[in-house]
Amino acid sequence: MKKCNQNIPLILGIIIVTGLIILSFYPEYFTNSDPYGKERLDFVYINGQLNIFEPPIEPCTEYPWGTDLYGRDMKSLIFYGSKLTLFTAVFIALGRLIISLPIAILAAYRNRFFQWILRQFNIIFSTFPLIILTMLLSRIALLKDLFMEPTRSVGYILIFFGWSRLANLLKEKVEEVLCQDFIEGEIAIGKNKIEIALQNVIPHLIPSIVVLFFLEIAQALLILSQISVFGLISSTGTVEAAGDYRIPFEAEWFSLLASPQLPLSFGRYWLILYPAAAFAISIIGFNLLGEGLRLEFDKRNSKVITWIKGIPSFISPLRLIYEIKNIATYKESVRRKLILCTVILIIIFFPQKASEYRFIESNAMTTIEELSKVEYGGRRAGSGTNQMVAKYLADKLEDYGLQPFDGKFIHEFQMNKVVNINESTLAVINGDAGTRELKFRKDYYIVNPIDIDGTYDYQYVTMEDIGFNPYSSKDISHLKGKVIVIDIRGLDMQTAGQFISFVARSLEPPALLYISNWKSTDFVTKRTVDRVAPDDTKTINISVSSDIGEELIRRSNSKLHLMIECEYADNPISTSVVGFIEGSNENLKDEIIILGSSFDSVGDDKNVRFPASMEAGGTAIELEIARILANIPEKPERTIVFTFWDSSQTTQRGSEHFLKQYFVGSRKAFYIDLRNFGFRDSDRLIIDTTNTLPKDLLAQNYIKTLKKNASRNDVKIVYGKIGSPITQDLLYCDINSIIIDSEGIDDIIRTPYDNLENINEDKLNKPGQMLLDTIYDIIYGGIR
C-alpha cells in the first residue's frame, strides 16, 4: 500500500481517465435525459401570478446543471458529448504520433532533409501560434467542402501543423537510444538502420511513446478548448435561418464553449462553467496519467514497463500458437489467455433476448403495394382517391379488432380549395439565341399558382437591366406589367421573402421569376403539393434553378411563353383514420402512446406518376404493428392509438384537426411519427428527439427503450433535425414526440423513382421489428 501511494499522479490519472472512458461509452447510465431534447417556453402560475420560463434555465431540481441556450439539458450534453470530444483528442494525438515517430527516427539518423523539415516546423510554430493558423485555415472553403464537418477540418489542421513539438521530443529519445553501447553491437552483427529502428529503437521507445501519447491527448484537449471559444468547431447548436439548430450525429463539448458569450453578461455562469470544467478535468486526468507513467518508468525495476512491453506478446496469436505447442512450459500462460478469449467470445456472441413477437415484413410490403397502385393517383389530399385509401386502412383496423376512436375509424373534415398543376411549360424566346425550353419540376417550380389556366406571353427584365435598388425611392412605375427576374441566392429565407414581397407589391408584375440556390435535376421532382395563393395575389411566383437563372440573365429582355394547366377542387373532404387498443391499468390511462404516419403524398401529374412507395412505408409498418398487437390475448397496460393522417402535405393537416380536437394539453401522451421506410439504399434511420422535454423522465425512458431495441435489431441510427409539419400540432398540444425517418432519401423522395422497384423488404423488417419491440416494451413492459 505504501508503494502504491508513492505514485499519486498515476493513481489519480487512472481513476479520472477510466471514469472518462466509461462515461463516454455508457452515458445513458449517468443521466436520464437525451442530449437533444429541448425545454420549451412554459407558462406557470405561482401564487396566483403568471411566470414565464424560457431557456436557458438555471440549475434546478429538473436540471441540476441547468440547460443551454436552446433548452437542452447541460448534464446530458456534457456526458454524451464526452465520446466525440475525447475521440477527437485521441485522433489528433495519434495522428501526430504517426507523423512524428518516423520523422524523429530519420532526423536522429542525421537525414538532412528530415532534419531541415523538423527544424523549419519548430521555428515557424514557435513564433506563429498554431491557434491563429487554425483559425485562418478552417475558414477556407476548400477544406470545408473536403472535410464537411468543422470538427474534421480542425482536427486535420491540428495534426498536420502541430506534430513538430512531439517529433522533437521523440528525436531526443531516439538519439539517447542510438548512443547506447548495444547499438554498436547490433551494427557489428550486420543489422541495417531499418532493422535497428524496428527491432531496437522502437521497443526501447515504447515507455516514452506511451507517456508522450497521453500528454499529447491533454495538449490536444487544451488547444481544442481554446479554439472552441472562437466558435470554430460549432457543429452542435448552429443557428440556422429558421431559428432552429442543426444537430450533429453526436453531441460534443466544443460548441458549448462557443455559444454562451453573450448570455454571460447576464450572470448565466453555468453555460460556461460545466463545459470548461469538463475540459479541465479531462486535461488534468491525462496529464496526471502521463506524468504518473513517467515517474513509474523512471524506476529501475518498474513492473509497469515489463507489463507494457509484454502486451504485444500477450495479444499475439502467433505467440499463443507457439505456447500451445509447448504447453508443458507455458501451461499457466495458455490457461490465462484461453480464459480471456473465452470471456471475450461470450460477450460478443452471447445471444440477446429474442423478440416477443415477429414483425412480418411481407405484410408491410403488401400494404405498400396496395397504396402504390395507379388508381390512387399518388394519394394527393383532396383528390378523392384518399377516401379510398382511408376505407382500406379503416377496414384493416376493424378486421384486426381495434376499437374505433370516438366511435369511428374515419375522421373527416372539410378542406379549403386545393390545386394541382397537372402540366406546365416555360419557354425563353430570343431572336439571336433561339428558344430555350425549360422543364417543369426540373428547371422551375410554380410556387403559388393563381386561378389561371391557359397560355401567356410576357417580356422579362432583370434587376441588372433596370439598375433597380428595391429600397430606393426611384420611380419604377414604367416597369409595371413586365415580368421581373431577381436573384435571391445568398439571401437567408426571411430576407429573400421580404425582397420578393416588396418587388411584387411595388411593380405588380404578372409573374416574378426568382433565381434560387438549387440545381436543375435530370428527373422530375415534386417537392411538395401545390398551394393556392391568396385571393388578392396578382403575381405568379416562379422559382428557377441557379443554372437556369444564369441563362436568364444572359438572355435578358427576352420573351417568355408560359402555359399552366391546373386542377382545382373546392372544399374537398380530408379523411384520417384512427383506431386504438385500450390499456388495462387505470393508473396509466393518461400515459397514452400515439403511433402516427401519413398515408397521403403529392399526387400524380398529367403525364408523370408519383407512386410514393417509400412514403407509404411508415403506414405499412404501423399497420403491421397494429395487427400484431391486436392479436395478443392480454391487454396492454397503456392505451395505444394508431393514427393514419391525410392532408399532411398541405396547410390543412389531418393531424392538426384531430390532435387539437382530442389531445390539447396531453403532456403525458407520447407520439411516435413514422415517415419514409423501405428504400433499398438507405442504411440508417434518423431519429429526431428535439421535441421531447429533457425533464420528462417517462418520455426519456421511452427513448432509451428505442435505442436499446435499435441495437438489439442491428438498426443503425443517427440524430438529426427532421422538418415535419406535424411538429407544430404536437407542440400546440404540449405532447412529447419523436420523429423517425430514413437517411439518404433526398434524391429519390417525391420523384417517379420512389416506386416499388426501390423498396427492399429487409429495410422494412429491421426498423419494423425495432418499433414493434419498442412499442411492446412501452405498453406491456412496465416502464415507469
Protein Blocks (a to p, Z undefined) as FASTA:
>chain_A
ZZmmmmmmlmmmmmmmmmmmmmmmmmmlmcfbdfkbccddddddeehiacdddddddddf
klmnopafkopafklmmmmmmmmmmmmmmmmmmmmmmmmmmmmmmmmnopaklmmmmmmm
mmmmmmmcfklmmmmmmmpmklmmmnopaklmmmmmmmmmmmmmmmmmmmmmmmmmmmpm
klmmmmmnopafklmmmmmmmmmmmmmmmmmmmmmmmmmmmmmmmmmmnopacmgopacf
kopacddfbdcfklmmmmmmmmmmnopaklmmmmmmmmmmmmmmmmmmmmmmmmmmmpmb
lcklmmmmmmmmmmpmklmmmmmmmmmlmmmmmmmmmmmmmmmmmmmmoccdddfbdcdf
klmmmmmmmmmpmklnoopghilmmmmmmmmmmmmmmmnopaceehiabdcddddddddd
fbdcdddddfklopadddehklpccfbacddedddddddddfklnopafkbcbdfklmgo
iacdddfehiafklmmmmmmmmmmmnopabdcddddbdddfbdcdfbacddddfklcbdc
ddddfklmmmmmmmgoiacdddddddddehiacdddddddddfblklmmmccdddddfbd
ebpafklcceklmmmmmmmmmmmmmmmmmmpmbacfbdcdddddehklpmbdfklmmmmm
mmgoilkbccdddfbehiaklcbdcddfklpcfklmklmmmmmmmmmmmmmnopacdddd
dddfklmmmmmnopacdddddehilmmgopaklcfklpcfklmmmmmmmmmmmmmmmmmn
opZZ
